[in-house]
């Protein structure tokens, strides 16, 4: 099975067109007040 993604090519960001940085705090606040995305990381693992 061949992958379509050329792993030999390094990922480079175009300096003339950099990806927009997302404000995740605002993103999560728009979803639900109090959600920061850290809950899953800080939650005790009971598996």
TORKOL-4160 file (C-alpha; in steps of 0.2 Angstrom, whole numbers, padded with zeros to 4 digits, m for minus):
47
<pt num="1" X="0000" Y="0000" Z="0000"/>
<pt num="2" X="0008" Y="0016" Z="m0006"/>
<pt num="3" X="0004" Y="0032" Z="0003"/>
<pt num="4" X="m0002" Y="0047" Z="m0007"/>
<pt num="5" X="0007" Y="0059" Z="0005"/>
<pt num="6" X="0025" Y="0061" Z="m0001"/>
<pt num="7" X="0034" Y="0059" Z="0016"/>
<pt num="8" X="0051" Y="0063" Z="0008"/>
<pt num="9" X="0046" Y="0081" Z="0006"/>
<pt num="10" X="0047" Y="0091" Z="0022"/>
<pt num="11" X="0033" Y="0102" Z="0027"/>
<pt num="12" X="0037" Y="0120" Z="0024"/>
<pt num="13" X="0026" Y="0136" Z="0028"/>
<pt num="14" X="0025" Y="0149" Z="0014"/>
<pt num="15" X="0032" Y="0165" Z="0022"/>
<pt num="16" X="0021" Y="0175" Z="0010"/>
<pt num="17" X="0006" Y="0165" Z="0015"/>
<pt num="18" X="0008" Y="0159" Z="0033"/>
<pt num="19" X="m0007" Y="0149" Z="0041"/>
<pt num="20" X="m0018" Y="0159" Z="0052"/>
<pt num="21" X="m0016" Y="0156" Z="0070"/>
<pt num="22" X="m0031" Y="0150" Z="0079"/>
<pt num="23" X="m0037" Y="0158" Z="0095"/>
<pt num="24" X="m0042" Y="0141" Z="0104"/>
<pt num="25" X="m0047" Y="0150" Z="0120"/>
<pt num="26" X="m0060" Y="0160" Z="0110"/>
<pt num="27" X="m0065" Y="0145" Z="0100"/>
<pt num="28" X="m0069" Y="0134" Z="0115"/>
<pt num="29" X="m0078" Y="0148" Z="0124"/>
<pt num="30" X="m0089" Y="0150" Z="0108"/>
<pt num="31" X="m0093" Y="0131" Z="0110"/>
<pt num="32" X="m0096" Y="0131" Z="0129"/>
<pt num="33" X="m0091" Y="0142" Z="0143"/>
<pt num="34" X="m0077" Y="0135" Z="0154"/>
<pt num="35" X="m0071" Y="0122" Z="0141"/>
<pt num="36" X="m0052" Y="0125" Z="0137"/>
<pt num="37" X="m0048" Y="0108" Z="0130"/>
<pt num="38" X="m0037" Y="0103" Z="0145"/>
<pt num="39" X="m0051" Y="0093" Z="0154"/>
<pt num="40" X="m0047" Y="0077" Z="0145"/>
<pt num="41" X="m0028" Y="0079" Z="0149"/>
<pt num="42" X="m0031" Y="0084" Z="0167"/>
<pt num="43" X="m0045" Y="0071" Z="0170"/>
<pt num="44" X="m0040" Y="0055" Z="0180"/>
<pt num="45" X="m0038" Y="0040" Z="0170"/>
<pt num="46" X="m0049" Y="0026" Z="0176"/>
<pt num="47" X="m0046" Y="0013" Z="0162"/>
